[in-house]
Amino acid sequence: MVFQEFLKYVPHFSQLPLPAAEAHLKMAPEERIQLLKNLNIEAKKPRIAAVMMLLYPKNDQTHIVLIVRNSYNGVHSSQIAFPGGKYELDDLDFAYTALRETHEEIGVLPEKIKVIRPFTPMYIPPSNFQVHPFLGISEQELYFFPDPKEVADIIEWPLEQFLDDANLVETKMTTSYASNITVPAFQIENQFVWGATAMILSELKEVLKTVLNTK
């Protein structure tokens, strides 16, 4: 979608009710759905993190940026994710966390991003994090400088491809819950986005489609 055309819809995003769990469940692995049933999240005392769903122009077309995490000894090793990270006590708020971590991970200065609104928080059982997603817009083409300690690669995903239902697939994955299970995912060429990131993307997709189809 042409970015200048997309900008006309941005004011409507903050007015729309969020689909929340209804959208999340569309991309949730069955094992996660069962795990979250009757789960007392507060009792888990989760750590807090925030991520940025950043939309921006590239070659005049609207894109969203994702990162490929480095391989490490942890549950989210090598996964595709949003830029973001852990809330620090001196952060002003969760939006500040998302902006700060986006700068640290992919080199985009906070002043280049306009935070549009928060989305529904997502609890991630394997790492015991409560993640707060934010929608951000940059009106200028961006250049990314990934932190090699955390980011293996950058994915610049055209918005039209993200919104295309043909990219919704099921694939086999080994998760923290089970080995070689079928999970719903977004396919980006030969890569798959699944789990919490796919669930957050699902809510973003529902909001974008609602706004773009009704205005």
matplotlib code that plots the C-alpha trace (Angstrom):
import matplotlib.pyplot as plt

x = [0.0, 1.3, 2.5, 1.0, -2.4, -1.9, -1.2, -4.8, -6.1, -3.7, -6.1, -8.7, -6.5, -6.8, -10.6, -11.1, -11.9, -9.2, -10.2, -7.8, -8.0, -10.4, -7.6, -4.8, -6.5, -6.6, -2.8, -2.3, -1.0, -3.5, -1.0, -0.8, -4.6, -4.8, -2.0, -3.6, -7.0, -7.6, -4.1, -3.6, -1.1, -0.8, 0.3, 3.1, 4.5, 5.6, 8.4, 7.4, 8.5, 7.4, 7.7, 7.2, 5.0, 6.7, 5.2, 7.2, 7.7, 10.2, 10.2, 6.9, 5.2, 4.2, 6.3, 6.5, 9.9, 10.6, 13.8, 15.4, 16.8, 20.3, 20.8, 21.3, 20.5, 16.9, 13.2, 13.2, 16.4, 16.4, 12.7, 11.2, 10.0, 9.3, 12.0, 11.6, 12.7, 12.6, 11.1, 13.6, 12.8, 13.9, 11.8, 9.1, 6.4, 6.0, 5.9, 9.3, 10.5, 9.4, 11.1, 14.3, 14.6, 13.8, 16.7, 19.0, 18.1, 17.7, 19.1, 15.9, 15.9, 12.8, 12.2, 11.6, 8.7, 5.2, 3.5, -0.1, -1.5, -1.0, -2.3, -3.5, -0.8, 0.3, 1.5, 4.2, 4.3, 7.8, 9.7, 7.1, 6.9, 3.9, 4.6, 3.0, 2.8, 2.7, 1.8, 4.3, 4.6, 7.7, 6.9, 10.4, 12.3, 14.4, 17.9, 18.5, 21.6, 21.0, 22.7, 24.8, 24.6, 20.8, 19.7, 20.7, 18.7, 16.1, 12.9, 11.2, 7.7, 5.4, 2.1, 0.2, 1.9, 1.2, -2.5, -2.7, -4.5, -2.5, 0.4, -1.4, -0.2, 0.2, 3.7, 5.6, 7.6, 9.3, 8.1, 8.7, 5.5, 6.0, 8.1, 7.1, 3.6, 1.5, 1.2, -0.5, 2.0, 2.6, 4.9, 7.5, 9.2, 10.9, 10.5, 7.7, 6.3, 4.5, 3.8, 3.4, 4.6, 2.1, -0.7, 0.2, 0.4, -3.1, -4.6, -2.7, -4.0, -7.6, -7.3, -5.7, -8.2, -11.1, -9.8, -8.7, -12.0, -14.4, -13.0]
y = [0.0, 3.5, 5.0, 8.5, 6.9, 4.8, 7.9, 9.1, 6.1, 6.6, 8.9, 6.2, 3.6, 5.2, 5.2, 1.5, -1.1, -3.8, -7.4, -8.6, -12.3, -13.0, -12.0, -13.6, -17.0, -17.2, -17.6, -19.4, -23.0, -25.4, -26.2, -22.5, -22.2, -25.1, -23.8, -20.3, -21.7, -20.8, -19.5, -16.9, -14.6, -12.2, -15.1, -15.8, -12.3, -11.9, -9.7, -6.8, -6.0, -3.8, -4.1, -1.8, -2.6, -0.1, 0.9, 3.1, 3.8, 2.0, 2.8, 4.6, 1.4, 0.8, -1.8, -3.3, -4.2, -7.5, -8.9, -12.3, -13.0, -14.4, -18.0, -18.5, -20.8, -19.7, -20.3, -17.5, -18.4, -17.5, -16.6, -13.7, -11.0, -7.3, -4.9, -4.5, -5.7, -5.6, -2.7, -1.0, 0.8, 4.1, 3.9, 6.6, 4.1, 1.1, 3.2, 4.6, 1.0, 0.1, 3.2, 2.7, -1.0, -0.3, 2.2, -0.2, -3.2, -1.7, 1.8, 3.9, 7.0, 7.5, 11.0, 9.3, 7.3, 8.6, 6.2, 5.8, 3.6, 0.6, -2.8, -5.7, -7.0, -10.6, -13.1, -15.4, -18.5, -20.0, -16.8, -15.5, -12.1, -9.8, -8.0, -4.6, -4.0, -0.4, 0.7, 3.3, 5.2, 6.7, 9.1, 8.8, 6.0, 4.2, 2.8, 0.0, -0.6, -4.0, -4.7, -7.8, -9.1, -9.4, -9.3, -11.7, -10.2, -7.5, -8.3, -5.5, -6.9, -5.0, -4.3, -5.7, -9.1, -9.0, -8.4, -11.2, -14.2, -16.4, -16.0, -17.7, -21.3, -24.2, -25.5, -28.0, -26.5, -27.7, -25.4, -25.2, -27.3, -30.1, -31.4, -31.4, -30.0, -28.1, -24.4, -21.5, -19.0, -16.2, -17.1, -14.7, -16.3, -19.4, -18.1, -18.5, -16.2, -18.1, -18.0, -14.7, -12.5, -14.1, -13.6, -9.9, -9.6, -11.1, -8.3, -5.7, -7.3, -7.3, -3.6, -2.6, -4.5, -3.0, 0.5, 0.1, -1.6, 0.8, 4.3]
z = [0.0, -0.9, 2.3, 1.7, 1.2, 4.3, 6.4, 5.8, 7.8, 10.8, 12.8, 12.9, 14.6, 18.0, 17.9, 17.2, 20.0, 20.1, 19.3, 22.0, 22.9, 20.0, 17.5, 19.6, 19.6, 15.8, 15.8, 19.1, 19.2, 20.7, 23.5, 24.5, 24.5, 26.9, 29.1, 29.4, 30.5, 34.2, 34.5, 37.2, 35.5, 38.4, 40.6, 38.2, 38.9, 35.2, 34.1, 31.9, 28.4, 25.5, 21.8, 18.8, 15.8, 13.5, 10.2, 7.8, 4.1, 1.9, -1.9, -1.2, 0.1, 3.7, 5.5, 9.0, 10.5, 12.3, 13.7, 13.7, 17.1, 17.5, 18.4, 22.1, 25.0, 25.6, 24.6, 22.0, 20.3, 16.5, 16.5, 14.5, 16.8, 17.1, 18.2, 22.0, 25.3, 29.1, 31.1, 33.2, 36.5, 35.2, 32.1, 32.1, 30.9, 28.7, 25.5, 26.5, 26.9, 23.4, 21.9, 23.9, 23.0, 19.4, 19.3, 21.0, 18.8, 15.4, 15.7, 15.0, 17.1, 19.3, 17.8, 14.4, 15.8, 16.6, 19.0, 17.9, 20.6, 22.8, 21.9, 24.1, 26.4, 25.8, 28.4, 27.3, 29.5, 28.5, 29.5, 32.1, 30.4, 30.0, 26.8, 26.0, 22.2, 20.7, 17.2, 15.9, 12.7, 11.1, 8.2, 6.7, 5.2, 7.8, 7.9, 10.4, 12.4, 14.2, 17.4, 16.6, 20.1, 19.9, 16.2, 13.5, 10.7, 9.8, 7.9, 6.1, 5.3, 2.9, 4.5, 1.5, 2.0, 5.7, 5.1, 2.5, 3.9, 1.6, 4.0, 6.8, 7.1, 9.4, 10.0, 12.2, 15.1, 18.2, 21.1, 24.8, 25.2, 22.7, 19.8, 16.1, 16.7, 14.1, 14.8, 12.9, 11.4, 9.1, 6.2, 5.0, 2.0, 3.6, 7.2, 9.7, 12.4, 15.1, 18.8, 20.7, 17.8, 15.4, 18.0, 18.4, 14.6, 14.4, 16.5, 14.4, 11.2, 12.5, 13.3, 10.0, 8.0, 9.9, 9.4, 5.7, 4.7, 6.4, 5.9]

ax = plt.figure().add_subplot(projection="3d")
ax.plot(x, y, z, "-o")
ax.set_aspect("equal")
plt.show()
